[in-house]
Amino acid sequence: MSLQSLPLAQRLALSYAPATSREDALTLLILDARLAAVVHIGGEAMIAQIKLAWWRERLAEEPAKWPKGEPLLERLRQGEIDPAGLVPLVDGWEHLLVEEASPEAIEVVASARGVAWALLCDDPAKLEAVRQAGRQWALADLALAFPELAATISHAGLLENAKTALPLSLRPLSVLRALAMRAVRRNAGDLLDGPGAMALALRVGLFGR
């Protein structure tokens, strides 16, 4: 899985990342997409759990022990993200697998994705804002993935503090959150549903809000 395999909205958001944080943001999105694919692809739940367990074990151990030849592990080895900090992301996706996309599971995995984004935050004072922004984007993203559960996601809570400024290093998340909030307000079926979405991405990508 590479940059070109990510959804267009994510690739667009990454284009606004500072050079110093772009590779780690890309690594996070690739890992998130890899875990999501394990959960979403039909098949035996046991096989999916084995795959998730493999990732959990790799992230929890020393990088020196990692097997060679896995491109995503190599990206993590070369980046600045603490791999152990990504274990909750695996747990979140596994919760969604086990609970079969219940509203509670949606909240768990959305919160876990927010925690993962916070690993990229270089401003301790903004950690909570980054977690919340990551959760907001994740909830909107999951609502698109599971339309039958979209009505269970509270729009009031989702839109709360949706314009709080994030650190420059998290500019891709700022763009994704803004697109997600627009999609929620418009009840759109895609984050990039027309020229208005592109204009919003441009503005937030350049100015942060």
C-alpha positions in Angstrom: 0.0 0.0 0.0 1.4 3.4 -1.0 0.4 7.0 -1.4 -1.5 6.3 -4.6 -3.6 3.7 -2.9 -5.0 6.2 -0.4 -8.4 7.9 -1.0 -8.1 11.2 -3.0 -9.1 13.3 0.0 -6.2 11.9 2.0 -3.7 12.4 -0.9 -4.9 16.0 -1.3 -4.6 16.7 2.5 -1.0 15.3 2.5 0.0 17.7 -0.2 -0.3 20.5 2.4 1.9 18.8 4.9 5.2 20.4 5.9 8.2 18.5 4.6 9.2 17.7 8.2 6.0 15.8 9.0 4.7 14.6 5.7 6.3 11.2 5.8 5.0 10.4 9.2 1.5 11.5 8.3 1.7 9.4 5.2 2.9 6.4 7.3 0.0 6.9 9.7 -2.6 7.0 7.0 -1.2 4.0 5.2 -1.2 1.9 8.5 -4.7 3.1 9.2 -5.9 2.1 5.7 -4.1 -1.3 6.0 -5.9 -2.0 9.3 -9.2 -0.8 7.9 -8.8 -3.1 4.9 -8.3 -6.1 7.3 -11.6 -5.3 9.0 -13.6 -4.4 5.9 -12.6 -7.2 3.6 -15.1 -10.1 3.8 -13.8 -13.4 5.1 -13.2 -15.3 8.3 -13.2 -13.0 11.3 -10.6 -15.3 12.8 -8.2 -14.6 9.9 -8.7 -10.9 10.3 -8.0 -11.1 14.0 -4.8 -13.1 13.3 -3.7 -10.3 10.9 -4.5 -7.6 13.5 -2.6 -9.6 16.2 0.4 -9.7 13.9 0.5 -5.9 13.6 -0.1 -5.5 17.4 2.9 -7.8 18.2 5.1 -6.0 15.6 4.3 -2.5 16.9 4.8 -3.6 20.5 8.3 -5.1 20.0 11.6 -3.4 19.3 12.0 -2.4 15.6 15.3 -4.3 15.6 13.3 -7.5 15.8 11.0 -6.7 12.9 11.1 -9.0 9.9 12.7 -7.6 6.8 10.7 -7.0 3.6 7.6 -5.3 4.9 7.5 -1.8 3.4 5.3 -0.3 6.1 7.5 -1.6 8.9 10.4 0.0 7.0 8.6 3.3 6.9 8.0 3.1 10.6 11.6 2.2 11.3 12.8 5.3 9.4 10.2 7.7 10.8 9.6 9.5 14.1 6.4 7.8 15.3 6.7 5.7 18.4 5.4 2.3 17.0 4.2 1.2 20.5 1.9 4.3 20.5 0.1 2.8 17.5 -1.0 -0.3 19.3 -4.3 1.3 20.5 -5.1 1.9 16.8 -4.9 -1.8 16.2 -7.1 -2.4 19.2 -9.6 0.1 18.0 -10.0 -1.5 14.6 -10.2 -5.0 16.2 -13.0 -3.7 18.5 -14.9 -2.7 15.3 -14.4 -6.2 13.9 -15.6 -7.9 17.0 -18.6 -5.6 17.7 -19.6 -5.6 14.0 -19.9 -1.8 13.6 -22.1 -1.1 16.6 -22.4 2.6 17.5 -20.1 1.9 20.5 -17.5 0.3 18.3 -17.6 3.2 15.9 -16.8 5.5 18.8 -14.0 3.3 20.1 -12.2 3.1 16.7 -12.8 6.8 16.0 -11.2 7.7 19.4 -8.3 5.4 18.7 -7.6 7.1 15.4 -7.6 10.4 17.2 -5.0 9.1 19.6 -2.9 8.0 16.7 -2.9 11.4 15.2 -1.8 12.9 18.5 1.5 11.0 18.1 2.4 13.5 15.4 1.6 16.5 17.5 4.7 18.6 18.4 2.8 21.0 20.7 1.8 19.5 24.1 -0.8 22.3 24.6 -2.6 21.1 21.4 -2.7 17.4 22.2 -6.3 17.2 23.2 -7.4 19.4 20.2 -5.5 17.0 17.9 -7.1 14.0 19.4 -10.6 15.6 19.1 -9.9 16.6 15.4 -8.7 13.1 14.6 -11.8 11.6 16.2 -14.1 14.0 14.3 -12.6 13.2 11.0 -12.7 9.5 11.8 -16.4 9.6 12.8 -17.3 11.3 9.5 -15.1 8.8 7.6 -16.8 5.9 9.3 -20.2 7.3 8.7 -19.4 7.2 5.0 -18.1 3.7 5.3 -21.2 2.5 7.2 -24.2 4.6 6.0 -26.6 2.5 8.1 -24.9 3.9 11.2 -24.6 7.5 10.1 -27.7 8.5 11.9 -26.3 7.2 15.2 -23.4 9.7 15.1 -24.3 12.9 17.0 -23.9 15.8 14.7 -23.8 18.2 17.7 -20.9 16.5 19.3 -19.2 15.9 15.9 -19.2 19.6 15.0 -18.2 20.9 18.5 -14.9 22.9 18.4 -14.5 21.9 14.8 -12.6 25.1 13.9 -9.9 24.9 16.7 -6.5 25.6 15.1 -4.1 22.7 15.0 -0.3 22.8 14.8 1.2 23.3 11.3 2.7 19.8 11.5 -0.9 18.5 11.5 -2.0 20.5 8.4 -3.3 17.3 6.7 -5.5 16.6 9.6 -6.8 20.2 9.5 -7.8 19.6 5.9 -9.4 16.3 6.5 -11.4 17.5 9.5 -12.6 20.6 7.5 -13.7 18.3 4.6 -15.4 15.9 7.0 -17.3 18.6 8.8 -18.5 20.0 5.5 -19.6 16.6 4.4 -21.5 16.2 7.7 -23.3 19.5 7.4 -24.3 18.8 3.8 -25.1 15.2 4.3 -22.7 14.5 1.5 -21.7 11.0 0.4 -18.0 12.0 -0.2 -15.5 14.3 1.3 -14.7 15.8 -2.1 -18.1 16.3 -3.6 -17.5 19.3 -5.8 -15.6 22.6 -6.3 -16.7 23.8 -2.9 -14.8 21.0 -1.2 -11.7 21.7 -3.3 -11.8 25.4 -2.4 -12.2 24.5 1.3 -9.2 22.2 1.1 -7.1 24.9 -0.5 -8.0 27.5 2.1 -7.4 25.3 5.1 -4.3 23.8 3.5 -2.8 27.2 3.1 -4.1 29.0 6.2 -5.0 26.2 8.7 -8.7 27.2 9.0 
